[in-house]
């Protein structure tokens, strides 16, 4: 079976969202270009790290390249974007994420690679190789990337509190922590 690469260059919208609450909360990335919608599921930790790293790349690029087109921040108008289009039909569950800045197109490239069994090597960013896991590739303008980071930061702040030991969501009454050999925390 050959690798599918789902490309949005640039998308009309690229956003993160979630469904459910507490332990059943699921996180998604969704890229929308016209009528084409691709959604992938990932963990809250993957999403948090993606937004943090994207922000670092944006800051490094903005300070080193005056022509990057990356704004210093976003306006409240830009943050009032769309929410996940329902129902969320996922293409795959994310196993690995890739991130890079394309100097020529002045775009931030985000790649989400499918989790595979057995685990397969992830190709280089923007690789056209037919081998490897299915991939969602999104090329974002500086403004789109900045809006994504800010929106995701708000989403993550609203997420459930995690156990500091096992990182599972804490219910209001606590939970049975696997790291505590079944004792309630």
C-alpha positions in Angstrom: 0.0 0.0 0.0 1.5 3.4 -1.0 1.7 6.4 1.2 -1.1 9.0 1.1 0.0 12.6 1.4 -2.9 15.0 2.1 -1.7 18.5 1.2 -3.2 21.9 2.1 -1.0 24.8 0.7 -2.1 27.1 2.4 -5.4 25.9 3.9 -8.4 28.2 4.3 -8.3 27.1 8.0 -5.9 25.1 10.1 -7.1 24.5 13.7 -6.9 22.4 16.7 -10.0 21.4 18.7 -11.3 18.8 21.1 -14.4 16.8 21.8 -15.6 15.3 25.0 -14.6 16.2 28.6 -12.3 14.8 31.2 -10.9 11.4 30.5 -12.8 11.0 27.3 -11.5 14.3 25.8 -10.0 13.8 22.3 -7.8 16.3 20.5 -7.7 16.9 16.7 -5.9 18.8 14.0 -8.2 19.9 11.1 -7.1 21.4 7.8 -9.8 22.9 5.6 -9.3 24.0 1.9 -12.6 24.7 0.1 -14.8 21.6 0.5 -11.8 19.4 1.4 -11.5 18.6 5.1 -8.9 16.4 6.7 -8.8 15.7 10.4 -6.3 13.7 12.4 -6.4 12.7 16.1 -3.5 13.3 18.4 -2.8 13.4 22.1 -3.1 16.6 24.2 0.7 16.4 24.9 1.5 16.2 21.1 -0.7 19.2 20.5 0.8 21.2 23.3 4.3 20.5 22.1 3.5 21.2 18.5 2.1 24.7 19.4 5.1 25.5 21.7 7.6 24.4 19.0 5.7 26.3 16.3 5.9 29.4 18.4 9.7 29.0 18.8 10.2 28.5 15.1 8.1 31.6 14.3 10.0 33.7 16.8 13.5 32.5 15.6 12.5 33.0 12.0 10.9 36.4 12.6 14.0 37.8 14.3 16.4 36.4 11.7 14.5 37.1 8.5 12.9 40.5 8.1 11.1 39.3 4.9 9.4 36.3 6.6 6.0 38.0 6.9 5.5 36.6 10.4 3.5 39.0 12.7 4.7 39.6 16.2 1.2 38.8 17.5 -2.4 38.3 16.4 -5.4 40.5 16.7 -8.6 39.5 18.5 -10.4 39.6 15.2 -8.0 36.9 13.8 -8.6 34.7 16.8 -12.3 34.5 16.2 -11.9 31.8 13.7 -13.9 28.6 13.0 -14.3 25.7 15.3 -13.9 22.0 14.3 -16.3 21.0 11.6 -18.6 18.2 12.9 -18.7 15.3 12.6 -15.0 14.8 12.9 -14.0 12.0 10.5 -10.4 11.2 11.3 -8.0 10.1 8.5 -5.6 8.5 11.1 -4.1 8.7 14.6 -0.9 10.7 14.7 2.3 8.9 15.6 4.9 11.6 14.8 4.9 15.3 14.0 7.3 17.2 11.7 7.9 20.9 11.6 10.0 23.1 9.4 10.3 26.6 7.8 10.5 26.7 4.0 12.9 29.7 3.2 11.7 29.9 -0.4 8.0 29.9 0.0 8.1 31.7 3.4 5.7 29.0 4.9 5.8 27.0 8.0 5.4 23.3 7.1 3.5 21.1 9.6 3.4 17.3 8.9 1.4 14.8 10.9 2.4 11.2 10.3 0.1 8.3 10.9 0.9 5.8 13.7 1.8 2.5 12.1 2.3 -1.0 13.3 5.1 -2.0 13.0 6.6 1.4 13.5 8.0 2.7 10.2 10.5 5.4 9.6 9.2 8.9 9.1 10.4 10.6 5.8 12.2 13.9 5.8 9.9 17.0 5.9 8.2 17.7 2.5 9.5 14.4 1.1 7.7 13.1 -1.9 8.8 9.5 -1.3 6.1 6.9 -1.8 7.4 5.0 1.3 6.3 5.8 4.8 3.2 6.4 6.8 0.2 8.4 5.6 0.8 12.2 6.1 -1.2 15.4 6.5 1.0 18.2 5.2 0.0 21.8 5.8 1.9 24.8 4.6 1.0 27.9 6.7 1.6 31.6 6.2 3.2 33.4 9.1 -0.2 34.8 10.2 -2.0 31.5 10.0 0.7 29.8 12.1 0.6 32.6 14.7 -3.2 32.3 14.9 -2.9 28.5 15.3 -0.5 28.9 18.2 -2.6 31.4 20.0 -5.8 29.5 19.5 -4.2 26.2 20.7 -2.8 27.9 23.8 -6.4 28.9 24.8 -7.6 25.4 24.0 -4.9 23.8 26.2 -5.5 26.1 29.1 -9.1 24.9 29.1 -8.2 21.3 29.2 -8.6 19.1 32.3 -5.9 19.1 35.0 -3.5 16.2 34.6 -2.0 13.9 37.3 1.6 15.0 37.8 2.6 11.3 38.0 0.8 9.5 35.1 -0.4 12.5 33.1 -3.9 11.1 32.9 -6.8 13.5 33.5 -7.9 14.0 37.1 -11.5 13.7 37.8 -12.9 16.1 40.4 -12.8 13.2 42.9 -9.3 12.1 42.0 -8.4 8.9 40.1 -6.7 5.6 40.6 -3.2 6.3 39.5 -1.3 3.5 37.8 2.0 5.0 39.0 0.8 4.6 42.6 0.0 0.9 42.3 -3.7 1.5 42.3 -4.0 3.8 45.2 -6.3 6.8 44.9 -4.7 10.2 44.5 
